Amino acid sequence: GDPTPHIFRSTDYGRTWTQLVNGLRDGEPVRVVREDNERAGVLYAGTETGAYFSLDGGARWRPFAGLPAVPVTDLEVRHGDLIAATEGRAFWILDDLSPLRQQSASVASATVHLFQPSDAVLAGGGAGGPAGIVGRNPAYGATVYFRMASAPDSTQKAMLEFVDARGRVMRAYSTDTADRVGKLTTRRGLNTFVWDLRREAPTTLANVVLFGAPQGGGARVMPGRYTARLTVNGAVQSRDFTVRLDPRLGEIPASVLAERDSIANLLAVRIGEMHDAALRVRDLKAQVQGIVSRTKTATLADSIASAGQAMISTLSAFDPRLTTKATNGQDIINYPNGLNGQFGFLLGQVEGHPLLTQPVRERLVDIEARWRGLRGEIELFEMREVAAFNALLQRAGVQGVITPAPKPRSIM
């Protein structure tokens, strides 16, 4: 006869009922209760002021953080997410219930625990607008959760690797790195990390934006089975998961996917080669400028200055052929694209379409030929001109230029 809805529990098929209030606000009206569709005993409740969850069939309840104080009138579990309807404050979605579903006493007592990731899909866009202004979409990629019982100290190293079915590391992130892109952060409690489904990033150039190219990593990985491998202080935990193709694309033959993957990976590797070359060119230019500047009174100073200025002129001409000066999306109209921009744009086209078109193949042949020619010019300069300049410096008793060795690269 009580008109205020509450949550009750029966353990004897309805003969007797017990009111459940442990963890809920005493006397707070409950609007809706739903059970998880994968793990029995996991319940979700919507009340007059928010939402709660229970891991033990309703014996204890805990509030969901992040919701405004608003009546939750309905709940639904769909595609591994929890969707909440409210009165006047829109729909809210908790993305990915997998860590909650996998909670247990052993997880809670573990020093470190890596949760089983949900499958990832090669589809999706950006996360959305600024937080607090518009809704945020799930991050693109494979989301990995791991729990740490205590806050790590500076000596506690952690690494998270993503490995393909053949055992090759596609991407690695570590707490022991100064590289922002490859940085893994850890803290006490639940940690979340999103792999963008890309291989290791090629060498980058500071303040350079390649128009139309994917940002932040190498080529996108193939659909298939992968492993998330977490190492903390030498202890290793691994979890397998699947990366699935965008279902909207339908069936694509494996041979087509493999060819597209091969070309995309080749393009990413080529961008890295150009950036390595650009860094070597800039380093050589800086060394020659320094030598010319400090040998004005040395023996053969005029010859050193003349040869050095000629080298600086040639090195300066290499840079704009290798790379664009664009630092943002608008600069593309202010500066011509370097060869890296041509490869980057083609990579975006390859990854943005399910099939390889004939124009893509033809364009690849064209820019590959251009890169072979430019790379040959640079390597010939490094071999001949630098050697001749070093010989001149040796005759003058001046320390020579050291040419960095080309960085070896492999295609995965």
C-alpha positions as a LaTeX table, in Angstrom:
\begin{tabular}{lrrr}
\hline
Residue & $x$ (\AA) & $y$ (\AA) & $z$ (\AA) \\
\hline
Gly1 & 0.00 & 0.00 & 0.00 \\
Asp2 & 3.05 & 2.33 & 0.09 \\
Pro3 & 2.72 & 4.71 & $-2.92$ \\
Thr4 & 6.47 & 5.45 & $-2.97$ \\
Pro5 & 8.38 & 2.89 & $-5.09$ \\
His6 & 11.34 & 1.17 & $-3.47$ \\
Ile7 & 13.61 & $-1.75$ & $-4.38$ \\
Phe8 & 12.85 & $-5.16$ & $-2.88$ \\
Arg9 & 14.65 & $-8.46$ & $-3.09$ \\
Ser10 & 13.34 & $-12.03$ & $-2.84$ \\
Thr11 & 15.46 & $-15.13$ & $-2.41$ \\
Asp12 & 12.57 & $-17.61$ & $-2.21$ \\
Tyr13 & 10.75 & $-17.02$ & $-5.49$ \\
Gly14 & 8.53 & $-14.28$ & $-4.15$ \\
Arg15 & 7.26 & $-15.79$ & $-0.89$ \\
Thr16 & 9.11 & $-13.21$ & 1.19 \\
Trp17 & 10.61 & $-9.84$ & 0.23 \\
Thr18 & 13.24 & $-7.62$ & 1.84 \\
Gln19 & 13.48 & $-3.90$ & 1.15 \\
Leu20 & 16.92 & $-2.88$ & $-0.12$ \\
Val21 & 18.15 & 0.50 & 1.00 \\
Asn22 & 21.82 & $-0.17$ & 1.80 \\
Gly23 & 23.71 & 2.50 & $-0.11$ \\
Leu24 & 20.62 & 4.29 & $-1.41$ \\
Arg25 & 19.34 & 7.40 & 0.27 \\
Asp26 & 16.89 & 6.32 & 2.93 \\
Gly27 & 13.36 & 6.72 & 1.64 \\
Glu28 & 14.40 & 8.07 & $-1.77$ \\
Pro29 & 11.85 & 7.09 & $-4.45$ \\
Val30 & 13.22 & 4.72 & $-7.06$ \\
Arg31 & 11.99 & 5.17 & $-10.63$ \\
Val32 & 13.53 & 2.20 & $-12.43$ \\
Val33 & 15.63 & $-0.91$ & $-11.85$ \\
Arg34 & 17.38 & $-2.90$ & $-14.60$ \\
Glu35 & 19.59 & $-5.99$ & $-14.49$ \\
Asp36 & 22.72 & $-6.23$ & $-16.59$ \\
Asn37 & 22.16 & $-8.39$ & $-19.66$ \\
Glu38 & 25.56 & $-10.13$ & $-19.38$ \\
Arg39 & 26.38 & $-10.50$ & $-15.71$ \\
Ala40 & 23.69 & $-11.75$ & $-13.36$ \\
Gly41 & 23.38 & $-9.87$ & $-10.09$ \\
Val42 & 24.58 & $-6.55$ & $-11.48$ \\
Leu43 & 21.73 & $-4.08$ & $-11.09$ \\
Tyr44 & 21.23 & $-0.46$ & $-12.10$ \\
Ala45 & 18.73 & 1.84 & $-10.41$ \\
Gly46 & 17.41 & 5.28 & $-11.29$ \\
Thr47 & 16.14 & 7.46 & $-8.44$ \\
Glu48 & 14.85 & 10.98 & $-7.90$ \\
Thr49 & 18.39 & 12.34 & $-7.62$ \\
Gly50 & 20.61 & 10.15 & $-9.79$ \\
Ala51 & 21.66 & 6.59 & $-10.64$ \\
Tyr52 & 23.14 & 3.72 & $-8.63$ \\
Phe53 & 24.64 & 0.31 & $-9.30$ \\
Ser54 & 24.90 & $-2.90$ & $-7.32$ \\
Leu55 & 27.28 & $-5.81$ & $-7.88$ \\
Asp56 & 25.60 & $-8.22$ & $-5.48$ \\
Gly57 & 21.97 & $-8.40$ & $-6.51$ \\
Gly58 & 20.96 & $-5.27$ & $-4.63$ \\
Ala59 & 22.49 & $-5.95$ & $-1.21$ \\
Arg60 & 24.73 & $-2.89$ & $-1.52$ \\
Trp61 & 24.41 & 0.13 & $-3.79$ \\
Arg62 & 26.88 & 2.75 & $-4.94$ \\
Pro63 & 26.15 & 5.99 & $-6.80$ \\
Phe64 & 27.34 & 6.75 & $-10.33$ \\
Ala65 & 29.46 & 9.88 & $-10.29$ \\
Gly66 & 29.19 & 12.59 & $-12.93$ \\
Leu67 & 25.42 & 12.80 & $-13.32$ \\
Pro68 & 23.61 & 15.99 & $-12.32$ \\
Ala69 & 21.15 & 15.78 & $-9.44$ \\
Val70 & 18.14 & 14.85 & $-11.58$ \\
Pro71 & 15.43 & 12.20 & $-11.66$ \\
Val72 & 16.48 & 9.17 & $-13.71$ \\
Thr73 & 13.28 & 7.82 & $-15.18$ \\
Asp74 & 14.54 & 4.91 & $-17.27$ \\
Leu75 & 17.68 & 2.85 & $-17.86$ \\
Glu76 & 18.71 & 0.50 & $-20.65$ \\
Val77 & 21.80 & $-1.60$ & $-21.27$ \\
Arg78 & 22.62 & $-1.62$ & $-24.98$ \\
His79 & 25.83 & $-2.59$ & $-26.84$ \\
Gly80 & 27.74 & $-2.73$ & $-23.56$ \\
Asp81 & 26.73 & 0.82 & $-22.54$ \\
Leu82 & 24.30 & 2.08 & $-19.91$ \\
Ile83 & 21.79 & 4.64 & $-21.20$ \\
Ala84 & 19.90 & 6.85 & $-18.75$ \\
Ala85 & 16.83 & 8.96 & $-19.46$ \\
Thr86 & 16.27 & 11.96 & $-17.19$ \\
Glu87 & 13.58 & 14.55 & $-16.62$ \\
Gly88 & 14.74 & 17.71 & $-18.35$ \\
Arg89 & 18.49 & 17.02 & $-18.41$ \\
Ala90 & 18.80 & 14.97 & $-21.64$ \\
Phe91 & 20.01 & 11.41 & $-22.17$ \\
Trp92 & 23.23 & 10.26 & $-20.57$ \\
Ile93 & 25.36 & 7.30 & $-21.68$ \\
Leu94 & 28.03 & 5.51 & $-19.68$ \\
Asp95 & 30.31 & 4.05 & $-22.34$ \\
Asp96 & 31.70 & 0.55 & $-21.85$ \\
Leu97 & 30.48 & $-1.31$ & $-18.78$ \\
Ser98 & 33.23 & $-3.93$ & $-19.02$ \\
Pro99 & 35.25 & $-2.82$ & $-15.93$ \\
Leu100 & 32.12 & $-2.78$ & $-13.80$ \\
Arg101 & 31.00 & $-6.19$ & $-15.08$ \\
Gln102 & 34.41 & $-7.68$ & $-14.30$ \\
Gln103 & 34.62 & $-6.41$ & $-10.73$ \\
Ser104 & 35.22 & $-9.10$ & $-8.11$ \\
Ala105 & 36.88 & $-9.64$ & $-4.75$ \\
Ser106 & 40.07 & $-10.85$ & $-6.44$ \\
Val107 & 40.16 & $-7.77$ & $-8.68$ \\
Ala108 & 39.67 & $-5.50$ & $-5.68$ \\
Ser109 & 42.54 & $-7.15$ & $-3.76$ \\
Ala110 & 45.01 & $-7.33$ & $-6.65$ \\
Thr111 & 48.03 & $-5.03$ & $-6.70$ \\
Val112 & 47.53 & $-4.52$ & $-10.45$ \\
His113 & 44.73 & $-5.87$ & $-12.61$ \\
Leu114 & 44.28 & $-5.58$ & $-16.38$ \\
Phe115 & 40.62 & $-5.82$ & $-17.40$ \\
Gln116 & 39.48 & $-7.69$ & $-20.49$ \\
Pro117 & 39.02 & $-5.03$ & $-23.21$ \\
Ser118 & 35.91 & $-4.87$ & $-25.34$ \\
Asp119 & 36.29 & $-5.39$ & $-29.06$ \\
Ala120 & 37.30 & $-2.30$ & $-31.03$ \\
Val121 & 35.91 & $-1.16$ & $-34.37$ \\
Leu122 & 37.79 & 0.58 & $-37.16$ \\
Ala123 & 35.15 & 3.30 & $-37.27$ \\
Gly124 & 34.25 & 6.48 & $-35.46$ \\
Gly125 & 35.35 & 10.05 & $-35.32$ \\
Gly126 & 36.43 & 12.62 & $-32.79$ \\
Ala127 & 35.24 & 12.66 & $-29.22$ \\
Gly128 & 33.13 & 15.78 & $-29.81$ \\
Gly129 & 33.08 & 19.32 & $-28.53$ \\
Pro130 & 34.41 & 20.76 & $-25.28$ \\
Ala131 & 33.39 & 18.90 & $-22.15$ \\
Gly132 & 30.45 & 20.49 & $-20.37$ \\
Ile133 & 29.14 & 22.21 & $-23.50$ \\
Val134 & 28.09 & 19.38 & $-25.80$ \\
Gly135 & 27.99 & 15.62 & $-25.56$ \\
Arg136 & 31.21 & 13.62 & $-25.82$ \\
Asn137 & 31.43 & 10.55 & $-28.03$ \\
Pro138 & 33.52 & 7.54 & $-27.05$ \\
Ala139 & 37.16 & 7.89 & $-27.97$ \\
Tyr140 & 38.15 & 6.26 & $-31.25$ \\
Gly141 & 40.14 & 3.09 & $-30.81$ \\
Ala142 & 40.60 & 0.28 & $-28.30$ \\
Thr143 & 39.94 & 1.31 & $-24.71$ \\
Val144 & 41.96 & $-0.52$ & $-22.06$ \\
Tyr145 & 41.26 & $-0.36$ & $-18.33$ \\
Phe146 & 43.63 & $-1.39$ & $-15.57$ \\
Arg147 & 43.44 & $-0.96$ & $-11.82$ \\
Met148 & 46.30 & $-0.18$ & $-9.42$ \\
Ala149 & 45.82 & $-0.71$ & $-5.70$ \\
Ser150 & 48.14 & 2.13 & $-4.76$ \\
Ala151 & 49.63 & 5.21 & $-6.36$ \\
Pro152 & 52.88 & 4.27 & $-8.12$ \\
Asp153 & 56.10 & 5.97 & $-7.10$ \\
Ser154 & 58.81 & 7.25 & $-9.43$ \\
Thr155 & 60.61 & 3.91 & $-9.44$ \\
Gln156 & 57.56 & 1.91 & $-10.51$ \\
Lys157 & 57.76 & 1.54 & $-14.30$ \\
Ala158 & 54.82 & 0.48 & $-16.43$ \\
Met159 & 54.48 & $-0.35$ & $-20.11$ \\
Leu160 & 51.39 & $-1.05$ & $-22.20$ \\
Glu161 & 51.98 & $-2.81$ & $-25.52$ \\
Phe162 & 49.63 & $-3.80$ & $-28.31$ \\
Val163 & 50.74 & $-6.95$ & $-30.12$ \\
Asp164 & 49.35 & $-8.53$ & $-33.28$ \\
Ala165 & 48.59 & $-12.24$ & $-33.79$ \\
Arg166 & 52.13 & $-12.83$ & $-35.09$ \\
Gly167 & 53.70 & $-11.43$ & $-31.94$ \\
Arg168 & 54.82 & $-8.11$ & $-33.45$ \\
Val169 & 54.48 & $-5.03$ & $-31.26$ \\
Met170 & 52.29 & $-2.55$ & $-33.10$ \\
Arg171 & 52.51 & 0.21 & $-30.50$ \\
Ala172 & 54.10 & 0.62 & $-27.09$ \\
Tyr173 & 53.46 & 3.21 & $-24.38$ \\
Ser174 & 55.53 & 3.66 & $-21.24$ \\
Thr175 & 55.67 & 5.72 & $-18.07$ \\
Asp176 & 59.43 & 5.91 & $-18.64$ \\
Thr177 & 59.38 & 8.21 & $-21.68$ \\
Ala178 & 59.44 & 11.93 & $-22.28$ \\
Asp179 & 57.51 & 11.53 & $-25.56$ \\
Arg180 & 53.98 & 12.85 & $-25.03$ \\
Val181 & 52.58 & 10.61 & $-27.78$ \\
Gly182 & 54.08 & 7.49 & $-26.20$ \\
Lys183 & 53.45 & 8.45 & $-22.57$ \\
Leu184 & 51.54 & 6.13 & $-20.24$ \\
Thr185 & 50.20 & 7.71 & $-17.06$ \\
Thr186 & 49.25 & 5.68 & $-13.99$ \\
Arg187 & 47.46 & 6.46 & $-10.76$ \\
Arg188 & 45.76 & 4.73 & $-7.84$ \\
Gly189 & 42.44 & 3.16 & $-8.77$ \\
Leu190 & 41.02 & 2.73 & $-12.26$ \\
Asn191 & 43.20 & 3.83 & $-15.19$ \\
Thr192 & 41.95 & 4.24 & $-18.74$ \\
Phe193 & 44.03 & 4.21 & $-21.91$ \\
Val194 & 42.91 & 4.42 & $-25.53$ \\
Trp195 & 44.98 & 2.92 & $-28.34$ \\
Asp196 & 44.19 & 4.71 & $-31.58$ \\
Leu197 & 44.62 & 1.46 & $-33.57$ \\
Arg198 & 47.75 & 2.77 & $-35.26$ \\
Arg199 & 51.27 & 1.46 & $-35.49$ \\
Glu200 & 54.27 & 3.24 & $-34.05$ \\
Ala201 & 54.46 & 6.81 & $-35.30$ \\
Pro202 & 57.11 & 7.73 & $-37.86$ \\
Thr203 & 59.66 & 10.38 & $-37.00$ \\
Thr204 & 57.89 & 13.72 & $-36.63$ \\
Leu205 & 58.94 & 17.28 & $-37.30$ \\
Ala206 & 58.02 & 19.92 & $-34.72$ \\
Asn207 & 55.27 & 22.35 & $-35.73$ \\
Val208 & 54.55 & 20.66 & $-39.06$ \\
Val209 & 50.98 & 19.74 & $-40.05$ \\
Leu210 & 50.41 & 17.42 & $-43.02$ \\
Phe211 & 47.08 & 18.38 & $-44.53$ \\
Gly212 & 44.71 & 15.43 & $-45.01$ \\
Ala213 & 47.02 & 12.99 & $-43.24$ \\
Pro214 & 46.16 & 11.01 & $-40.09$ \\
Gln215 & 47.77 & 12.53 & $-37.02$ \\
Gly216 & 49.60 & 10.98 & $-34.10$ \\
Gly217 & 50.71 & 7.59 & $-35.34$ \\
Gly218 & 51.69 & 5.33 & $-38.17$ \\
Ala219 & 49.39 & 3.41 & $-40.48$ \\
Arg220 & 46.15 & 2.02 & $-39.09$ \\
Val221 & 46.22 & $-1.69$ & $-38.20$ \\
Met222 & 44.30 & $-4.45$ & $-39.95$ \\
Pro223 & 41.17 & $-6.09$ & $-38.58$ \\
Gly224 & 42.11 & $-9.12$ & $-36.51$ \\
Arg225 & 43.13 & $-10.44$ & $-33.12$ \\
Tyr226 & 45.40 & $-8.36$ & $-30.90$ \\
Thr227 & 46.77 & $-8.54$ & $-27.37$ \\
Ala228 & 47.00 & $-5.80$ & $-24.77$ \\
Arg229 & 50.10 & $-6.53$ & $-22.67$ \\
Leu230 & 50.64 & $-4.62$ & $-19.43$ \\
Thr231 & 53.98 & $-4.83$ & $-17.63$ \\
Val232 & 54.35 & $-3.27$ & $-14.18$ \\
Asn233 & 57.66 & $-3.73$ & $-12.36$ \\
Gly234 & 58.38 & $-6.83$ & $-14.41$ \\
Ala235 & 55.01 & $-8.51$ & $-13.82$ \\
Val236 & 53.12 & $-9.12$ & $-17.07$ \\
Gln237 & 49.38 & $-9.44$ & $-17.72$ \\
Ser238 & 47.87 & $-9.99$ & $-21.18$ \\
Arg239 & 44.34 & $-9.84$ & $-22.58$ \\
Asp240 & 43.28 & $-10.69$ & $-26.14$ \\
Phe241 & 40.67 & $-8.69$ & $-28.02$ \\
Thr242 & 39.42 & $-8.25$ & $-31.57$ \\
Val243 & 39.68 & $-5.24$ & $-33.87$ \\
Arg244 & 36.74 & $-5.41$ & $-36.26$ \\
Leu245 & 36.19 & $-3.79$ & $-39.64$ \\
Asp246 & 33.63 & $-0.99$ & $-39.93$ \\
Pro247 & 30.38 & $-2.98$ & $-40.38$ \\
Arg248 & 29.01 & $-0.37$ & $-42.77$ \\
Leu249 & 31.59 & $-1.39$ & $-45.37$ \\
Gly250 & 30.23 & $-4.89$ & $-45.80$ \\
Glu251 & 32.50 & $-7.75$ & $-46.81$ \\
Ile252 & 35.92 & $-6.74$ & $-48.16$ \\
Pro253 & 38.18 & $-9.52$ & $-49.49$ \\
Ala254 & 41.21 & $-10.24$ & $-47.33$ \\
Ser255 & 43.51 & $-9.69$ & $-50.31$ \\
Val256 & 42.15 & $-6.16$ & $-50.79$ \\
Leu257 & 42.59 & $-5.37$ & $-47.10$ \\
Ala258 & 46.14 & $-6.72$ & $-47.16$ \\
Glu259 & 47.10 & $-4.66$ & $-50.23$ \\
Arg260 & 45.59 & $-1.50$ & $-48.79$ \\
Asp261 & 47.40 & $-2.13$ & $-45.50$ \\
Ser262 & 50.70 & $-2.66$ & $-47.29$ \\
Ile263 & 50.42 & 0.61 & $-49.21$ \\
Ala264 & 49.27 & 2.58 & $-46.14$ \\
Asn265 & 52.19 & 1.25 & $-44.11$ \\
Leu266 & 54.60 & 2.04 & $-46.95$ \\
Leu267 & 53.35 & 5.64 & $-47.07$ \\
Ala268 & 53.78 & 6.07 & $-43.31$ \\
Val269 & 57.31 & 4.65 & $-43.46$ \\
Arg270 & 58.20 & 6.98 & $-46.32$ \\
Ile271 & 57.04 & 9.99 & $-44.29$ \\
Gly272 & 59.37 & 8.87 & $-41.51$ \\
Glu273 & 62.25 & 8.54 & $-43.97$ \\
Met274 & 61.68 & 12.09 & $-45.23$ \\
His275 & 61.54 & 13.47 & $-41.72$ \\
Asp276 & 64.75 & 11.63 & $-40.83$ \\
Ala277 & 66.36 & 13.14 & $-43.92$ \\
Ala278 & 65.09 & 16.62 & $-43.03$ \\
Leu279 & 66.57 & 16.34 & $-39.55$ \\
Arg280 & 69.92 & 15.20 & $-40.98$ \\
Val281 & 69.89 & 18.09 & $-43.47$ \\
Arg282 & 69.14 & 20.62 & $-40.75$ \\
Asp283 & 71.81 & 19.16 & $-38.48$ \\
Leu284 & 74.39 & 19.33 & $-41.28$ \\
Lys285 & 73.43 & 22.93 & $-42.07$ \\
Ala286 & 73.80 & 23.95 & $-38.42$ \\
Gln287 & 77.22 & 22.25 & $-38.21$ \\
Val288 & 78.50 & 23.91 & $-41.38$ \\
Gln289 & 77.22 & 27.33 & $-40.27$ \\
Gly290 & 79.01 & 26.89 & $-36.95$ \\
Ile291 & 82.27 & 25.86 & $-38.61$ \\
Val292 & 82.20 & 28.79 & $-41.04$ \\
Ser293 & 81.49 & 31.18 & $-38.18$ \\
Arg294 & 84.37 & 30.02 & $-35.98$ \\
Thr295 & 87.05 & 29.59 & $-38.68$ \\
Lys296 & 87.16 & 33.16 & $-40.00$ \\
Thr297 & 90.80 & 33.51 & $-38.91$ \\
Ala298 & 91.86 & 29.93 & $-39.49$ \\
Thr299 & 94.16 & 28.65 & $-42.20$ \\
Leu300 & 92.26 & 28.38 & $-45.52$ \\
Ala301 & 89.46 & 30.52 & $-44.03$ \\
Asp302 & 88.38 & 31.84 & $-47.45$ \\
Ser303 & 88.20 & 28.38 & $-48.95$ \\
Ile304 & 86.24 & 27.09 & $-45.92$ \\
Ala305 & 83.82 & 30.01 & $-46.13$ \\
Ser306 & 83.29 & 29.57 & $-49.87$ \\
Ala307 & 82.74 & 25.81 & $-49.68$ \\
Gly308 & 80.63 & 26.18 & $-46.55$ \\
Gln309 & 78.31 & 28.79 & $-48.07$ \\
Ala310 & 77.82 & 26.61 & $-51.14$ \\
Met311 & 76.88 & 23.68 & $-48.88$ \\
Ile312 & 74.50 & 25.84 & $-46.83$ \\
Ser313 & 72.78 & 26.98 & $-50.02$ \\
Thr314 & 72.28 & 23.41 & $-51.22$ \\
Leu315 & 71.09 & 22.20 & $-47.80$ \\
Ser316 & 68.64 & 25.11 & $-47.56$ \\
Ala317 & 67.14 & 24.09 & $-50.89$ \\
Phe318 & 66.58 & 20.49 & $-49.72$ \\
Asp319 & 64.34 & 21.44 & $-46.78$ \\
Pro320 & 61.29 & 22.89 & $-48.63$ \\
Arg321 & 61.39 & 19.97 & $-51.05$ \\
Leu322 & 61.22 & 17.55 & $-48.13$ \\
Thr323 & 58.64 & 19.21 & $-45.92$ \\
Thr324 & 55.94 & 21.84 & $-45.80$ \\
Lys325 & 56.18 & 24.87 & $-43.49$ \\
Ala326 & 52.47 & 24.65 & $-42.58$ \\
Thr327 & 51.94 & 24.65 & $-38.82$ \\
Asn328 & 48.12 & 24.53 & $-38.88$ \\
Gly329 & 45.19 & 23.75 & $-41.15$ \\
Gln330 & 45.11 & 27.25 & $-42.63$ \\
Asp331 & 48.81 & 27.49 & $-43.46$ \\
Ile332 & 48.30 & 25.01 & $-46.26$ \\
Ile333 & 47.23 & 27.93 & $-48.50$ \\
Asn334 & 50.30 & 29.97 & $-47.57$ \\
Tyr335 & 53.08 & 27.47 & $-48.30$ \\
Pro336 & 53.64 & 24.84 & $-50.98$ \\
Asn337 & 53.49 & 21.23 & $-49.87$ \\
Gly338 & 56.74 & 19.41 & $-49.41$ \\
Leu339 & 57.01 & 15.81 & $-50.52$ \\
Asn340 & 56.01 & 14.63 & $-47.04$ \\
Gly341 & 52.69 & 16.42 & $-47.49$ \\
Gln342 & 52.11 & 14.57 & $-50.76$ \\
Phe343 & 52.66 & 11.21 & $-49.05$ \\
Gly344 & 50.57 & 12.25 & $-46.05$ \\
Phe345 & 47.60 & 13.32 & $-48.14$ \\
Leu346 & 47.74 & 10.07 & $-50.12$ \\
Leu347 & 47.82 & 8.10 & $-46.86$ \\
Gly348 & 44.64 & 9.87 & $-45.77$ \\
Gln349 & 43.02 & 8.95 & $-49.08$ \\
Val350 & 44.04 & 5.30 & $-48.82$ \\
Glu351 & 42.72 & 4.95 & $-45.27$ \\
Gly352 & 39.57 & 6.93 & $-46.04$ \\
His353 & 38.29 & 4.54 & $-48.72$ \\
Pro354 & 37.58 & 0.80 & $-48.55$ \\
Leu355 & 39.15 & 0.07 & $-51.95$ \\
Leu356 & 42.35 & 1.07 & $-53.71$ \\
Thr357 & 41.58 & 3.12 & $-56.81$ \\
Gln358 & 43.67 & 3.36 & $-59.95$ \\
Pro359 & 44.40 & 7.09 & $-59.37$ \\
Val360 & 45.84 & 6.17 & $-55.95$ \\
Arg361 & 48.10 & 3.56 & $-57.52$ \\
Glu362 & 49.25 & 6.00 & $-60.21$ \\
Arg363 & 49.89 & 8.77 & $-57.70$ \\
Leu364 & 51.93 & 6.39 & $-55.54$ \\
Val365 & 54.17 & 5.52 & $-58.51$ \\
Asp366 & 54.68 & 9.23 & $-59.21$ \\
Ile367 & 55.65 & 10.35 & $-55.71$ \\
Glu368 & 57.75 & 7.22 & $-55.10$ \\
Ala369 & 59.83 & 8.22 & $-58.12$ \\
Arg370 & 60.14 & 11.77 & $-56.80$ \\
Trp371 & 61.28 & 10.50 & $-53.40$ \\
Arg372 & 63.85 & 8.15 & $-54.91$ \\
Gly373 & 65.32 & 11.07 & $-56.84$ \\
Leu374 & 65.41 & 13.45 & $-53.87$ \\
Arg375 & 66.75 & 10.81 & $-51.51$ \\
Gly376 & 69.49 & 10.02 & $-54.01$ \\
Glu377 & 70.48 & 13.71 & $-54.19$ \\
Ile378 & 70.69 & 13.97 & $-50.41$ \\
Glu379 & 72.67 & 10.75 & $-49.99$ \\
Leu380 & 75.05 & 11.76 & $-52.79$ \\
Phe381 & 75.55 & 15.15 & $-51.11$ \\
Glu382 & 76.27 & 13.46 & $-47.79$ \\
Met383 & 78.75 & 11.11 & $-49.42$ \\
Arg384 & 80.62 & 13.52 & $-51.72$ \\
Glu385 & 80.21 & 17.12 & $-50.58$ \\
Val386 & 80.55 & 16.41 & $-46.89$ \\
Ala387 & 83.60 & 14.23 & $-47.50$ \\
Ala388 & 85.22 & 16.97 & $-49.61$ \\
Phe389 & 84.45 & 19.59 & $-46.97$ \\
Asn390 & 85.86 & 17.37 & $-44.24$ \\
Ala391 & 89.04 & 16.91 & $-46.27$ \\
Leu392 & 89.37 & 20.71 & $-46.59$ \\
Leu393 & 88.89 & 21.11 & $-42.84$ \\
Gln394 & 91.47 & 18.42 & $-42.19$ \\
Arg395 & 94.04 & 20.33 & $-44.25$ \\
Ala396 & 93.22 & 23.44 & $-42.22$ \\
Gly397 & 93.46 & 21.55 & $-38.93$ \\
Val398 & 89.73 & 22.02 & $-38.13$ \\
Gln399 & 87.47 & 19.30 & $-36.76$ \\
Gly400 & 85.21 & 17.90 & $-39.52$ \\
Val401 & 81.45 & 17.56 & $-39.91$ \\
Ile402 & 79.88 & 14.39 & $-38.55$ \\
Thr403 & 77.02 & 13.11 & $-40.68$ \\
Pro404 & 74.36 & 11.18 & $-38.72$ \\
Ala405 & 73.72 & 7.72 & $-40.12$ \\
Pro406 & 70.30 & 7.23 & $-41.78$ \\
Lys407 & 67.76 & 5.79 & $-39.35$ \\
Pro408 & 66.84 & 2.22 & $-40.31$ \\
Arg409 & 63.14 & 1.58 & $-40.84$ \\
Ser410 & 61.05 & $-1.52$ & $-41.35$ \\
Ile411 & 57.55 & $-2.04$ & $-42.67$ \\
Met412 & 55.13 & $-3.97$ & $-40.45$ \\
\hline
\end{tabular}
